[in-house]
Amino acid sequence: MILRAMILFVLAGLAEIGGGWLVWQWLRNGNGLWVGLLGGAVLVLYGVIPTLQQESNFGRVYAAYGGVFIVLAILWGMVV
C-alpha cells in the first residue's frame, strides 16, 4: 500500500510539473499548439491521479503529496 501511494505521488508530481512545463514551452517559447494541448492533457491526468489513492481522506493525501512535489520540483529544476 505504501509503495502504491508513493508511485502515485511520483506520477502526480511528474504530471503536474511536466504538464506545466509543456504549457510554459508553448506560451513562453513559442512552441506549437500541440505542445500546449499535450501539456493540458497531462495536467488533466494530474487532476485524476490523486483520486486513485486508497486513503479516503483527501486532505491527508494531498498534504503528503506536497512534500513529494517539493522534492520532485527541485530535482526537475536540477535536471531540466
KAWODA-V597141 format. One record per backbone hydrogen bond with DSSP energy under -0.5 kcal/mol. CO is the residue of the C=O (numbers start at 0). NH is the residue of the N-H. E is the energy in kcal/mol with one decimal. If there is no record, write none. Layout:
CO/NH/E
CO/NH/E
//
This chain:
0/4/-2.1
1/5/-2.5
2/6/-2.5
3/7/-2.5
4/8/-2.4
5/9/-2.5
6/10/-2.7
7/11/-2.7
8/12/-2.6
9/13/-2.7
10/14/-2.3
11/15/-2.7
12/16/-2.8
13/17/-2.5
14/18/-2.3
15/19/-1.9
16/20/-2.4
17/21/-2.3
18/22/-2.1
19/23/-2.3
20/24/-2.5
21/25/-1.9
22/26/-2.8
23/27/-3.0
23/28/-0.9
24/28/-0.8
24/30/-2.0
25/29/-0.5
31/34/-1.3
31/35/-1.1
32/36/-2.6
33/37/-2.4
34/38/-2.4
35/39/-2.4
36/40/-2.3
37/41/-2.4
38/42/-2.2
39/43/-1.8
40/44/-2.0
41/45/-2.0
42/46/-1.4
43/47/-1.2
44/47/-0.6
44/48/-2.8
45/49/-0.8
47/50/-1.4
48/51/-2.0
49/52/-1.5
55/57/-1.0
56/60/-1.9
57/61/-2.9
58/62/-2.1
59/63/-2.3
60/64/-2.3
61/65/-1.6
62/66/-0.9
63/66/-0.5
63/67/-1.2
64/68/-2.9
65/69/-1.9
66/70/-1.7
67/71/-2.6
68/72/-2.9
69/73/-2.1
70/74/-2.4
71/75/-3.0
72/76/-2.4
73/77/-1.7
74/78/-2.1
75/79/-3.2
//
